[in-house]
Amino acid sequence: MVEVIESLTGNNWDHLFVINSEGAPQGRIHAVDVLKIIARKTVNREIAWMHGIPAQQLVNQPPITVTESTPLLKAGALMIAHDLNQVAVVDRKGVLVGVVGHNTMARKMPKFIL
């Protein structure tokens, strides 16, 4: 939990991807999910309790991914259809290599439209 919170706040992200030891995405943690677990913690909200909670506990479903060869329009359609800000991009082995987000779409899509 501590690493998740530090990554979210330090990078000004609204979510991050949890990967396994091979680098494959296992799930996505949204900042709202972190707030929910903090709110449910009714005993002691000191930093110490967060060191014992694994990030995997906040993952409730596998992330939606696209491959490096997926057309940008398809990635955008997936983002819209699933109300996502970003989708994970994986290579042939399923290893996370990056993300496609709204900012990527805003930069690249006008070139296709014009």
Stockholm file with secondary structure:
# STOCKHOLM 1.0

chainA/1-114         MVEVIESLTGNNWDHLFVINSEGAPQGRIHAVDVLKIIARKTVNREIAWMHGIPAQQLVNQPPITVTESTPLLKAGALMIAHDLNQVAVVDRKGVLVGVVGHNTMARKMPKFIL
#=GR chainA/1-114 SS CHHHHHHHHHHTCSEEEEECTTSCEEEEEEHHHHHHHHHHCCSCCSGGGGGGSCGGGGCCSCCCEEETTSCHHHHHHHHHHTTCSEEEEECTTCCEEEEEEHHHHHHHHHHHHC
#=GC SS_cons         CHHHHHHHHHHTCSEEEEECTTSCEEEEEEHHHHHHHHHHCCSCCSGGGGGGSCGGGGCCSCCCEEETTSCHHHHHHHHHHTTCSEEEEECTTCCEEEEEEHHHHHHHHHHHHC
//
